[in-house]
Structures are given as structure tokens and as C-alpha cells.
């Protein structure tokens, strides 16, 4: 699929080639679930609806179709069975807490393997690709840096061991269904999706609309209400910016990264694997996107802490 009109794209998507390919993709990853065919049908239909809304000049490579379908499939699967997340006490340790939960509860790694992974990640964080303090906002309080940047030290190892022991004591993994590594696959791009603001995201309707305005696709945001005067003003500002520079505030890759990290529960390491990029490049890209959003919010009179 390249530069085709919407009808041709849909004909191709519903053709034997893509139906067979995407059905096989779904069966390989979720064939162990009895409802995998229902998930396939729902994800396929959701992708078709989004592709129909795309501009005719939008290039749809095979890799983009696969990546976008996988994004829809993940959303459908998690809608039906949920996605396990660490409890609040562990989420307070930011990416380290998420990583420990992923390694212990979702992947079932041994204590030794988990400690080794955490120490390796901490060591990598202190190498040449580390995000420099000069690249951060003055008021940045990135816990990823606070915890991982200490490197492979006795203090960091002690923290990891203490958290693992506490996870055992609190039975953090009880009732959590492990996720197979076969769920992972390389992706290069994704179609921006409407944003599902859940699990502690801002309850304020204005903030929710703002998130959708910043991180949703053009077709998805077109249906937003004008909400408040600030939302209407920001919509106008974003449109003028796009017309003047030809570039949106967030690229498709930025949207995919932020949605995956903040709303779909993926770790930065998982996202790096999906994008085929070094971990530190993903870290820098996430932080740069957050800084751009923060700067834009400040210019529009929003308190960025309401979102972050």
C-alpha cells in the first residue's frame, strides 16, 4: 500500500493477502487465547476505519500497516482482558518499578536474572548516551535518572533487592498473567489513535481534551468539542503552527512513544525494541517530547504539572 485512494486501501486491506497475513500475525501471538479470532476481527475493523480517514497522499508502507494493526490488536486485547500494572507503591519508583514488575511478574525471571538486568541497565545509563543535565528543564525531576544514573553500585543493588523482597511480601505478582515474549515485534511507525485517558490520568475534562488534542490524529481531534476558550485557542495555535512550519508539535513516532509509555504500559526498553532504536535515544526522544509539550502548555497558560 503506498499512495492510493482510501477505497483502494480498504480493498487491499480486505483482500486475501492482507487478511491472511494479519490473521496469521494474530494467531502466532495470541493463538493460545480462545477469543483470538474475535480480537483479529475487531482490530482489523478498527484499522480499516482509521485508514479510511487518512489523507490520500499518506504513504502506507507494509511495515506501517503491520505496526498499526499491532497497535490496534494490543488495544483490543487489553480492552477485553486488561493489562497488568504495578500497584501505586511500586509505580512511585518510576521506570525502575515498572521494569521490576515486567521482569518479575510478566516475564517470570529469577531474582538473579532481574538483579543482573537492573544492574546492566543502570550501567548503560551512565555511558556516553546518558541524557545530560543540561538537556533537562530546570524543574525536571526525572526519577529514571535519579535511580538508574547511580550506575552499578552497591547502593543501587541493595535498592533493587529490597524492592524485590517487598514485592514478595506484598504478593505483587499474585493473579498477574505472564505475557509471552512472542508479543514483541519490530515496528517502525504507527497511526495516531484516539487517546484513552485512564488509570490516574487527569480527571479534568479540559485536560483530557487537551491530551487528545496534542496526541490524537487529525481525524480523531476533528470531533473534539471546543470545550473552553483555552482549548479553542490551542487548536487554532496548533493549526497555525502546522501551516507555518509544516510540522506538528508531535511527530507520529512521538505520539506512538508517549502513548505506549504512558497509556499502554510499555517500558522504555520495550519501546526501544519495537522501534529498533537504542534505549537512550528513546529516553531522549520521550524527554524532548515532554519538554515541547511543557513549553507549549506554559505558553498557553496551562500548568504542565496537571498533566505530568
Secondary structure, DSSP 8 states (H G I E B T S, - for coil): --S--HHHHHHHHTSHHHHHHHHHHHHHHHTTSTTHHHHHHHHHHHHHHHHHHS-TT----HHHHHHHHHHHHHHHHHHHH------HHHHTTHHHHHHHHIIIIIS---HHHHHHHHHHHHHHHTSTTS--GGGS-TT---HHHHHHTT-S-HHHHHHHHHHHHHHHHTTTTTT-----GGG---------------TTS---HHHHHHHHHHHS-HHHHTT----SHHHHHHHHHHHHHHHHHS--SS-HHHHHHHIIIIIS---HHHHHHHHT--HHHHHHHHHHHHHHHHHHHHHTT--GGGT-
